[in-house]
């Protein structure tokens, strides 16, 4: 399977969100070729969730999993720890009161 570069995937994701009027922006730009991506969903009430893509070694499948949910300061601290481990990490922030992120739609799982 051909893998998309991180830069290309992020660009496509932001475009898809804009098409349905969901605000999103790049908080941290990681490695353009192979940087991991975190998606922070901010519900604009001081809470949110962070998702990361997970790879199943047994099946080769990729899934978006919930990394952390809670108050925004706790979420931001978790992201800061992840950035300490991975300097190539991308962080995308999605702002939506309903918590929409579209990661569970076809095309964003793989």
C-alpha positions as CSV (number, residue, x, y, z in Angstrom):
1,X,0.0,0.0,0.0
2,X,1.3,3.5,-0.8
3,X,1.4,5.8,2.1
4,X,0.5,9.5,1.9
5,X,3.0,12.0,3.2
6,X,2.0,13.7,6.4
7,X,1.9,17.1,4.7
8,X,-0.4,15.8,2.0
9,X,-2.7,14.1,4.5
10,X,-3.0,17.1,6.7
11,X,-3.7,19.4,3.7
12,X,-6.5,17.0,2.6
13,X,-7.9,16.7,6.1
14,X,-8.1,20.5,6.6
15,X,-9.8,20.9,3.2
16,X,-12.4,18.2,4.0
17,X,-13.1,19.9,7.4
18,X,-13.5,23.3,5.6
19,X,-16.0,21.8,3.2
20,X,-18.4,21.1,6.1
21,X,-17.6,24.3,8.0
22,X,-15.5,22.8,10.7
23,X,-12.7,25.1,11.9
24,X,-9.3,23.6,12.1
25,X,-5.7,24.6,12.0
26,X,-2.1,23.3,12.3
27,X,-0.8,24.0,15.8
28,X,2.5,22.3,15.3
29,X,4.0,21.4,11.9
30,X,5.9,18.1,12.0
31,X,8.0,16.2,9.5
32,X,6.4,16.7,6.1
33,X,7.1,13.2,4.9
34,X,6.5,10.8,7.8
35,X,5.6,12.8,10.9
36,X,2.9,11.3,13.2
37,X,-0.3,13.3,13.6
38,X,-2.3,14.1,16.7
39,X,-5.8,15.6,16.2
40,X,-7.1,17.7,19.1
41,X,-10.8,18.2,19.1
42,X,-11.7,21.3,21.1
43,X,-15.4,21.5,22.0
44,X,-15.0,25.2,23.0
45,X,-16.2,24.5,26.6
46,X,-12.8,23.9,28.2
47,X,-12.8,20.2,27.3
48,X,-11.8,18.1,24.4
49,X,-10.2,14.9,23.1
50,X,-7.0,14.0,21.3
51,X,-6.8,11.3,18.7
52,X,-3.8,9.5,17.3
53,X,-3.4,7.0,14.5
54,X,-2.6,3.5,15.7
55,X,-1.1,0.7,13.7
56,X,-2.2,-2.9,14.3
57,X,0.9,-5.1,13.8
58,X,-1.1,-8.2,13.4
59,X,-3.4,-7.0,10.6
60,X,-1.6,-4.0,9.2
61,X,-4.8,-1.9,9.8
62,X,-4.7,1.7,10.9
63,X,-7.2,3.2,13.2
64,X,-7.8,6.5,14.9
65,X,-7.8,6.0,18.7
66,X,-8.6,8.3,21.6
67,X,-5.4,9.2,23.3
68,X,-6.8,11.4,26.0
69,X,-10.1,13.1,26.9
70,X,-10.7,15.8,29.5
71,X,-10.0,19.4,30.5
72,X,-8.0,21.4,28.0
73,X,-5.0,22.0,30.3
74,X,-4.7,18.2,30.8
75,X,-5.0,17.7,27.1
76,X,-2.4,20.3,26.3
77,X,0.0,18.7,28.9
78,X,-0.4,15.3,27.2
79,X,0.3,16.8,23.8
80,X,3.4,18.5,25.2
81,X,4.7,15.2,26.6
82,X,4.1,13.5,23.2
83,X,6.1,16.3,21.5
84,X,8.9,15.7,23.9
85,X,9.1,12.1,22.6
86,X,8.5,12.9,19.0
87,X,9.9,16.1,17.5
88,X,8.5,15.2,14.1
89,X,4.9,15.2,15.5
90,X,2.1,17.2,13.8
91,X,-0.7,18.7,16.0
92,X,-4.0,19.7,14.3
93,X,-6.6,21.5,16.4
94,X,-10.3,21.1,15.4
95,X,-12.8,23.5,16.9
96,X,-16.3,22.2,17.0
97,X,-18.9,22.6,19.7
98,X,-20.5,19.2,18.7
99,X,-17.1,17.4,18.7
100,X,-17.1,16.6,15.0
101,X,-13.8,15.5,13.6
102,X,-14.6,13.3,10.6
103,X,-11.8,10.9,11.5
104,X,-14.3,8.0,11.5
105,X,-15.4,8.6,7.9
106,X,-14.1,6.6,5.0
107,X,-10.7,7.8,3.8
108,X,-9.4,9.1,7.1
109,X,-9.0,5.7,8.8
110,X,-6.3,4.4,6.4
